Amino acid sequence: MCKVFDFDQIINRYNTDSFKYDMMKKLFGKSDLIPLWVADMEFATPKCVIDEMYNRLKHPIFSYTLCGEDFYNLINKRMQKKYGVVVHRDWIVQVPGVVPALAICVYAFSNDNQGVVIQPPVYGPFAETIVGNNRRLVENNLIRNLDGSFSIDFNDIQDIAINPDNKMMIICNPHNPVGRIWNTNEIVNISNIFTNNFNSDKIIIEDAIHCDIVYPGEKYTPLFSINQQIEQNSITIFSASKTFNIAGLNCAYCIIPNAKIRRQFIKKQSELHLMISNIMGVTAQNAAYRNGQEWENQLVKYIYNNYLFLNDFVNKYIPQIKVTKSQATFLNWLDCSQISCDNDVLKDFFVNKCGVALNSGVDFGSGGAGFQRINIGCPKSMLLNALENIANALNN
Ligand SMILES: Cc1ncc(COP(=O)(O)O)c(C=O)c1O
């Protein structure tokens, strides 16, 4: 019989140098809020991962690290098992994080003032890596459908693609915060339109950090595996960090099948000195990929149940808020525009009337006003407390 893991346990995380907990006072003015903001989870990293980390600690030296054969073999095994694709060892490039990898891409595949396309509302650091590095931010805004789900504005991509200076497009798949998984047709359309059927030097980058948390019946397909043209014109970035709650260990990897693109990437990576791995990150990822499958399966079910619960509760008791119809991730994009479209008013309401810390919609760029992002990667009791507080504040 399979072991049943305990995702209901409440773990005290104050004073653990946790951004989510220990920055609340500074950013929200209070430290005792229910923290449903930063995208890490409230669940203990699986024991199989912690055991391998302990084991590594028995050796007393933690010097410069390389990724051994296990790292490559375990990634390949996982890709074969989950997606039926073979990943050649050379294609895999270790990086210290997904955002560092995006920043390397921006440096490697665009020049000053050239355009980099993103699809807002989207994870804030995308825009930061572009604007902060003196590239031009190009926004292909998502379309909000009548049922509250989101889709892609392909006509707009057509217009964006005409400019030869719009060099790269970063897609978030599954998308943080709107929870869409772009399907193969959508990806093929994006790629064909943006690259003019691959008759250009434009490149597509996929941030796939949320790709493991996929709701039942939904399917994620890695960018590089869709067809040969995409394979040869893309970079797909993965990490075990969200799934196994090890974001502080700084380990991620890119899959770059095209040798020329890979060389360009690695050249910039070494110029920026972002080559060296973190021994604990590599150890944890290896352990998670080796032994974490059952924990991961149960985690996904737990999160999906939280998503269903969020829908039920909000529909019944907080009709002023709309939950976004989602396919993946432990995040949800709440439409709070009936409460207010003013970010300061919303923040004041959630912090001071509800005792809950959420991410402000405006931090996700265009289309964020009136929205808040909620993190449901937590024990159900914690989610319930937060939702009850919100319902009480609105209804009393
Ligand atoms: C879409 C997305 N990409 C990247 C990251 C951060 O990745 P990393 O910590 O590996 O830089 C996050 C974290 O929330 C995220 O949601």
The ligand as an ORCA input file, in Angstrom:
! r2SCAN-3c Opt
* xyz 0 1
  C       6.545     31.580    -13.497
  C       7.691     31.643    -12.542
  N       8.942     31.634    -13.019
  C      10.016     31.675    -12.202
  C       9.854     31.739    -10.832
  C      11.061     31.813     -9.955
  O      12.004     30.889    -10.373
  P      13.439     30.846     -9.732
  O      13.282     30.993     -8.253
  O      13.981     29.511    -10.124
  O      14.231     31.966    -10.325
  C       8.558     31.748    -10.294
  C       8.361     31.860     -8.848
  O       7.306     32.172     -8.370
  C       7.457     31.690    -11.177
  O       6.195     31.663    -10.720
*
